Amino acid sequence: MHGLRRWWDDTAGGLPATFWYLWSGLLINRAGAFALLFLSLYLTAARGAPPSLAGLVVGAYGIGGAAGTLLGGVLADRWGRRATLLAAHLAAAGLMAALAFSTHLAVIAALATLVGVAHSMPSPAFVAAIVDVVPEARRSRAFNLQFWAFNLGMAVASLLAGILAEASFTALFLVDAGATLAAAAVIALKVPETLTRRPALTPRAVVGRRPGLHTALTDRTFLVFVGLTFLLAVLTMQTSTIMPLAMREDGLRPSAYGLVVALGGALIVAGQLFVPRLIEPYRKSSVLAVSTGLMALGFGALTVADGLPLYLGAAVVWTVGQMLAAPPNAQINADLAPPDLRARYQSVFYLTFPAASFVAPALGGLSLEHLGERHWLVVGALGLLAAAGHLLAGPRRERRVAALRAAAAKPVESVR
């Protein structure tokens, strides 16, 4: 019992109540965000759209997501975290309800784009609020729990989506809207505004530029980290974009692909809570190098995979890499951001994921077509490149974080 209590303290102890309400809102949001998983099927089966048009509509959702990420970052630093979260959730709920009863494909496409904006706006505000309220020493465990909640919510969403889609697409959208409203209620009732208007430091003193979104977009130390995260995201996206095609070429059925994906999700849900204690003694750059190297090894192993057991074994390796990478990746992102620009930095960071969701299938499809199984050697090489990049960039990141902390310890008048 003592060991269990110590594990719980190391995993989730010492976190403020506001964090847990944010965590609950995120979990409810993810568990209910399932309608878009079946958007392409809805368009083709219920609205008679050809697959090409369905793909364009789903792509429009992704474009809206990129815009929403930047908009959410700017608003979270100007309006506040709570106001941005509430506006985004309420807008998403209304748009999902409108989608439930829309029949014209042009209207559905426009609504899908706006839903992409509303769904992406909360991400920078959620992370910025967590950084606002969680002491620095406990942020790693907070981000680990955030990653765990996200994956647990997605697992629940996948299960519920399949059940509701078979019953009614209208119900699918309406239940999604209801879950979004429930998340908004938690935020409205329990989450205070976490943005402090008191100046903490002058970003110009650390990054050499006046504050604003362009500060993040021209911050070389931060952009190197974003670029390395982009490579990690390209690797991660292989599982949902290129791997299904490779498995089909190996003669495996869709159910085999589902089993590989389910294994990864199960490992994260079962094991993610043990990660913070495991990685705590090591430097973040070293952990990221090891984790990215494991992902490179896992995906590179698909070069020789021709049956389900090898795919499952490789999935274990790259999933462990993903699990190890999540807490330090999020914490470094938070540490590199000046306090006055936290959400803006988060929004630039989160752009890596829609970018990777475009690049991974676009270039990966060409690579698989022309290189065949050697495509996975290219993917593995990208992972090793990212691992080396973390080792090389780590010292400069640490010096930058130390400079930000020193500036925060001596507050000066902020320039806005």
N, C-alpha and C positions, 0 to 999 in steps of 0.2 A: 504493500500500500504506500509506503514511504517513497519507493522508487517511482510509482505511478504519479504521486503528487509532485515529485521533483521534475518528472518529464513534463507534466502539464504546466508547471511554473516556467520551465525553459521554453515551452512551445507557445503558450498563450498568456502567461502571467504578466502582471504589471501594465496591462493595456487599459487606457481610459474608456469609460462608458461610451463616449461619443464615437470612438473607433468601432465598438461593437454594433452600434446603431448603423454606422456607415456600412459595416460588413454585412449586416442583415439586409440593408437596402440593396446592396450589390448582389447578394445571394438570391433574393426575391426577383430582382431585375433579370438576372441570368436564367433562373429557372423558368421564368415566364416568357423569355425572349425566344420563342420557338417558331413563330409564324414564318419568319424569313427563311428558315431552314427548308421550307416547302414552297417557297415562292415560285420557283421555276415549274414545279409540278402543278401548282395551282393554276398558273398561266396556261400551261399546255392542256391539262385535263379538264379544268372548269371553264376556261375562257377561250379555248380553241386557238391559242397563239402558237405559231410555229416555233420550234426550238431556237432558231436564230433570234427571233424577236424576244423570246423569254430570256435568252442570254443577255441581250441588250438592256432589258429592264433590270435584271439582277446587277449588271454592270453599273447602271445608273444609281442603284443603291450604294455601290462601292464609291462612286464619285461623290455622292452626298456625304458619305462617311469621312472622306478626306477633308471636305470643307467643314464639316461639323467638328472635327477634331481641332482645327485651328480656331474656329469660332468659339468653341467651348473653353479653350485655353485663355483667349483674350477676355471673354466675359467673366470667367472665374476670377481673374486678377482685377477686373474693374467692378463688376456687380458684387462679386462675392461667390464663395463656393456653394452655399446653401441656395441662393437665388438661382444660380445657373442650373444646379441639379433639379430644382423644382420646375423651372421653366422647361427644361429638356424632357423630363418625365411626363409632365402634363401634355406637352406638344406631341410626344410619341404616342401617348394613350389616345388622344383625339385622332391622330393620323391613322393609327391601326384600326380604330372604329370606322373611320371613313373607308379604309381599304376593304373592310368586311362587306360593304354594301355597294362598292364601285363595280361597274360592269364594262365601262369603256376602257380600252387598252391604253389610250393616251393619258387618261386620268390616272389609271393605275401606275403608269410609268412616272408621272409627276409626283404622285403620293409616295412611291417607293424611294424616289430621290430625296424627298423631304424627310421620310422616315430614316434614311441613312444619316442625314444631318442630325436629327434628334437623338438617334441611338448612339452616335459618336461623341456628342457634346459632353456627356457626363464623365467620360474617362479621365480627362485632365483634372476636372474638379474633384472627383473621388480621390485621386492620388494626392493632389495638392492638400486636400482637407486632412488626409491621413498624416502627411508630413507636418501639417500645422499642429496637430493634437498629440502625436506620439513622440515621446522623447527619443533623441537620436539613438541611444543605446538599445532601444527596443524596436527600431524600425524594421530591422531585418525580419524579425518574427511577424511583425504586422504585414509586411509585404508577402511573406510566405503564406500567411492565412488568407490574404487577398487572392493570391494565385489559386489556393486550394478551393476557396469559395467559388471562384470563377469556373473552375473545372467541374466542381460538384454541381453547380447550377446548370452548366451546359449538359452534363450527363442526364440530369432530371428533365431538362428541356427536350433532349432528343427522345426520351421515352414518352413524354406526354405528347409531343408533336405527332408521333406515329399514331397514337391512339385517337387524337382529335381529328387528324387529317382523314382518317377512315370514316369518322362519324360525320363531320361537317367542316368544310373550309371556313364557313362563316363563324362557327364556334371557335375555330383555331385563332382567328384574328381577334375575336371579342375576348376570349380568355387571356390572350396576350395583353390586350389593352387593360384588362382588369388587374393582371399581375403588375403592370407598370404603375397603375394607380395605387396599388398596395405599397409598392416601394416608395412612391411619392409621399404617401401618408406617413410612413415611418420617418422619412426625412423631415417632413413638415412638423411632426409632433415631437421628435426626439433629437434632431441634429441642430445645434445652434450654428450661427455664422462663425466660421473659424478664421476668416481672413482678418488680420489686425491691420488697421490703417496706420498704426504707428510706424514711422520709418525705421528700418532695421539696418540697412547699409546702402551705400551707393554703388550700384553695379558698375559704374564707370571706373571706380577705383580698382576693380578686380579684372574686368573684361575689357576695359578701355573704350567703352562705347556708351552712349546714353541709353537708358532703359526703353524697352519696347520689344515687339515680336522679332524685329530684325536683329536684336541682340542675340537671341538664341540661334537665328539663322546664319549668323556670322561668327559665332563663337567656335573657334577651331578645335579646342580641346573637347568641347561638348559634341561637335559634329563628327569627330573621329569616333567617339563612343557610339553615336547614332549609326554611323556607317557599319561598325562592327555588329551592332544589334540588328541592322538590316540583313547582314549575312546570316546571322542566326535565324532570323525570321524566314529567309529564303529556304534554309534547311528544313525548318519546321513545316513550311507550307508543302513540302514534298509529299507529306502523308495524305493530304487531301487533294492534290492536283496530279502529280506524276505517278506516284506509287500505284494507284488503282489501274492505270494503263499498263504499267509494268507487270502487275499481277495477272491481268487479263492475257497479256502476251505469254505468260508462263502457264496459261491454261487453268488458272484458279478462278473459282466462282466468286460472285459478289459477296456471298456469305463469308468467304475467307477474308476478304478485305474488312468486312464488318468486325470480324473476330480480332484482327490485328489492331484496329482502332479502339475497340472495346478494351483490349488488354492494356493499351497505353493509358486510357482514362482510369481504369481500375487501379493501376499502379500509382497514379498521381493521387487519387482519392485515398488510397490506403496508406501510402508512404510519405506524402508531402509534409505531414506534420512532424516527421522525424528529421527533416533536413536542417533546420536552424542549428540544432545542437551539433550535428555532424560537421558543418562547415565553419562554425564559429571561430575555431582557432586559426584559421588560415586567411591570408590576404584575399581581398575580393578579386583582384586581377588573376591570382593563381586559381581560385575556384572557377572563374569564368573560362580560363584557358583549359582546365581539365574537363569542364562540362561540355565546352564546344568541341574539344577533342573526342569525347565520347560520342557526341552526335556525328562527328565526321566518321568515326569508326563504324557506328551503326549503319549509317546510310551507305558508306563505302562497301560494307559487307553485302549489300544487295547486288553487287556485281556478280556474285557467285550464287545468289539465292535462286532456286528453281522450284521450291516447294514450300508449303505452309510452315513447317517447323523452322526453317531458316528465317523466314519473314518474322515469325514470332520472336525468335531469339534476337534478331536485329532490333526489333521494336523495343525489347527490354533495355538494350544498350542505349538507344537514342532517347528513350523516355527518362532514364536515369539522368542523362545529360540535361534534359529540359528541366527536371526537378531541381537539380543542383544550381542551374543558371538563374532560376526565377528570383530568389531573394536578393542576391548581390546585384543583378542587373537592375532591378527596381530601385535598390538603395543608392547605387552609383548615380542613377538618373536624378534622384532626389537631391543627393549631395552636391551635384554640379550646378544646381540651379540657385541663383541669388534669391533670397526669400521674397523679394518684391515681384519676382517673375516666375514663381514656381509653376503656375498653371500654363504659362506660355511655353516654358521649356517642356512641360509634359506633352503639350499639343504637338510640338515638333517631334518629340520622341515617338509618339504614337503614330505619326505619319509613316513610320517604317513598315507598319503592318499592312495597310492598304497598298503601299508600294510593292511589298513582297508578294502580296496576293495577285498582283498583276504580272510582275516579272517572273515569278516561279513557274506559272503555267505557260506563259508566252514563250520564254526562252527554253524552259524545261521540255516542252513538247517538241521543239525543233531539235534539241539535244538528244532526246530519246529516239527520235525518228532517224537521225543521222549517225548517232554513235551506238545506239542499242544499249547493251548492258554497261558499256563504258561510261554512259551518262553518270552512273553512280560514283565512278572514280573522280569525275569533275566535281560532283557534289561534296565528296569527301575532301578533295583538295581545298574547296572553299572553306570548309570547316576548319581544316588545319591552318589555313591562312588567317582566319578569325582568331584562332587560339594563339597564334604567334603575335597577332596584333594586340591582344589583351595584355600579353606579357610585356611588350614594348611600350604600350601606352599607359600602363599602370602607374609607373612613377610620376609621370606628368599629371595624371588625374589626381593623384594623392597630394601633390604640391598645390594644385588648384583648390582642392577641398580645404586644405589647411589655410590657404589665403582667404577663402570665404568665411571660415570660422573665425579667423583673426579679425576680419572686417566686421563680422556680426558682434564680436565682443566689444567693439568700440563704435557704437552707432553714430552715424553722421547724417546730416540732412540729406534726404532722398531727393533726387531730381526726377521730376515727372513731366 
